[in-house]
Amino acid sequence: MMAALLCSLLVASASFVQAEIPITRGSTLLAASAADRQPQTPEWIYTLNKGETFTDVATALLKDNISSARLLRHNGIASADSLEPGSKVRIPLDWLKRQPEPARVNAVTGQAYLVDGNQGTRRPVIRQMLIRVGDELITHTGTVNVELADGSHIRVAPDSRLVFNRMTQYGKAGMVDTRLRLNQGEIHTRVTPVIREGSRFEVETPSAVAAVRGTAFSIRTSPGETRLQVTEGEVAFGPPGQVRYIPAGYSASVDTAGRSPMTIRKLPPAPELNPLPETVTRLPAELSWQPNPADRHQLDIFAKDSGQWLLSETVAGNSFSMQSLDNGRYEVHVAALDPRGMAGIPAIKPLNVDLKARPAQLQSPEEDAKYPDDMPEFSWQFRGDNEVGRVEIATDENFSNVIATSEWAPDNTALPSRPLQPGQYYWRVVTEAGGNSVATSKPRTLLVDGSLPPVDIISVNYLDQQVRIFWQSVESANDYRLQLSEEPGFDNIIKEATVSDTTAALRLIPGRRYFVRLKALSEGPLTSRWGPGRELYLE
């Protein structure tokens, strides 16, 4: 009998029937027509606010085919002028405008997909993606944080399937009707408190249903079983038609294969966390809690602003070393696990990470060092905490032309990403901490010893009495030396010039043969070689 009563209460909360006599403060009550008065129709009581008129409210809330005059008759009100702030108006729920409101993805990690409810197409989930009525969210290795139109949040765990069956807002009435179906996996929800009668938030699974009016809970379903954990408020939960109210601090499970339709247990209390600075400036940082009867704990870390689920781990003992967190705001949840693996009430620790990168101390090569081959090894020492670094190599001291780097890594040695041609270079180490704090060391010069490579002529264009030649750029060259001769041995040079570009125009006498060659020039002690000669002939 109690179960039936609770079930009827749930139905009443989902389709609220107002029995209160309307208060109209001085208005004249008229007998409403039988067509307008429908006592069995669920209604919502709207209270006029200061500055509102009845016409404004009717226009904002009613469907286009429902007139304000009809609403007056339904309430037995002779004139809208008689209504004052505080007057109450009964509105049948099916007269209200219904607007499907999409949900939005706030954060996603790993692999997750959204199946379109209309077309059946499947797309990878990305941040800010809209989720509409009928869509299904499928997580594989990923996690997804979803925000509903009313501000409620849903965190979807890996290996889950969640269908958004209904997301309706009743015009500007402030009422919402959200119904989800969890076919597989686990979700954690924080539902915005319901302040309007007629509002509804319901999660259905293959074996149970959970209806709430503003609370925090998680629900997990697998073949034949659904488990619920309530951490705030209360949840009406159970097999369809046999629900019970589960308060905060308790878990409940429905096992369709068991003898009892539902088992209710008290959750383990929240662990007592040991002091930890609210702002952490060094990592790793040790999070610990007082010993308790549980030998295992569930630890979850969420990004405070986006709700992104960053870490979920089962921890043995009573401590955990936090590493590799970027700068930002977090929530750390620690909950004791009972013998069945059910997490208890979480202890929640707000945490700010504010790491500062410091310039690295360069070690080798030394300043102005000469290196005998094209893959020099660079080394340095980090001076900050939890830093990563990389080498940058440029041809100029302003590093406007970076020609090689190394990978970001916590190591203090690295090789360049590509061989370096002979020439003079500038190198430095960039360090990063917390994902957004960056520091740069002072640069050093480095000479890769050897000779500059020969210059190859790429093409020759003839136009009238002019010949234009193009040659290959040499990375370490400052300029190029061009020689023109009438014989291939270049014993008799008839023209010689220094060119800063990789092209030059020559005016030649038609009918005579010429030969041209180039070599790269650079500052410093590097030697250079002439490239192969190229014959020129202008008819």
Disulfide bonds with the S-S distance in Angstrom:
none
